[in-house]
Amino acid sequence: MFGERVAELRTKRGLSLRDLESECNLDHSNISKIEKGKINPSLITILELSKGLGVHPKKLFEIEFE
């Protein structure tokens, strides 16, 4: 769910994984793993993702539940 939200925000901004990598201090392969739910991000990683996506960290947690 968290990773899907990151992917959604990234694609809305028109960023590739490598584009997001250049906007924050994270490797594109780790971003991909987060988006696929293969790894859980640390707080530092969440802050880096929010910086790279240009959103407040709480936006990353605005997840719709079915």
C-alpha positions as CSV (number, residue, x, y, z in Angstrom):
1,M,0.0,0.0,0.0
2,F,2.7,2.5,1.0
3,G,4.8,1.6,-2.1
4,E,1.8,1.9,-4.4
5,R,1.2,5.5,-3.0
6,V,4.9,6.3,-3.7
7,A,4.5,5.0,-7.3
8,E,1.3,7.0,-7.7
9,L,2.8,10.2,-6.6
10,R,6.0,9.6,-8.7
11,T,4.0,8.9,-11.9
12,K,1.7,11.9,-11.3
13,R,4.8,14.1,-11.2
14,G,6.0,12.4,-14.4
15,L,9.2,11.1,-12.8
16,S,11.0,7.9,-13.7
17,L,12.7,5.9,-11.0
18,R,16.0,7.4,-12.0
19,D,14.5,10.9,-12.0
20,L,13.3,10.4,-8.4
21,E,16.8,9.0,-7.5
22,S,18.3,12.2,-8.6
23,E,15.9,14.2,-6.5
24,C,16.6,12.4,-3.3
25,N,19.4,10.5,-1.7
26,L,18.1,7.0,-2.6
27,D,19.1,4.4,-5.2
28,H,16.5,3.7,-7.9
29,S,16.6,0.0,-7.2
30,N,15.6,0.6,-3.6
31,I,12.8,2.9,-4.7
32,S,11.6,0.2,-7.0
33,K,11.7,-2.4,-4.1
34,I,9.7,0.0,-1.9
35,E,7.1,0.5,-4.6
36,K,6.7,-3.2,-5.1
37,G,6.4,-3.8,-1.3
38,K,9.6,-5.9,-1.2
39,I,11.3,-3.7,1.5
40,N,9.9,-1.5,4.2
41,P,11.4,2.0,4.3
42,S,13.0,3.6,7.4
43,L,11.9,7.0,8.6
44,I,15.0,8.6,6.9
45,T,14.0,6.9,3.6
46,I,10.4,8.2,4.0
47,L,11.7,11.7,4.5
48,E,14.0,11.4,1.5
49,L,11.1,10.2,-0.7
50,S,8.9,13.1,0.4
51,K,11.7,15.5,-0.4
52,G,12.2,13.9,-3.8
53,L,8.5,13.9,-4.6
54,G,8.0,17.5,-3.3
55,V,5.3,16.5,-0.9
56,H,4.9,16.6,2.9
57,P,5.6,13.1,4.4
58,K,2.0,12.8,5.6
59,K,1.0,12.7,1.9
60,L,2.8,9.4,1.5
61,F,0.4,7.9,4.1
62,E,-2.8,9.1,2.5
63,I,-3.8,5.6,1.5
64,E,-7.3,4.5,0.4
65,F,-8.5,1.3,2.0
66,E,-11.0,-0.9,0.3
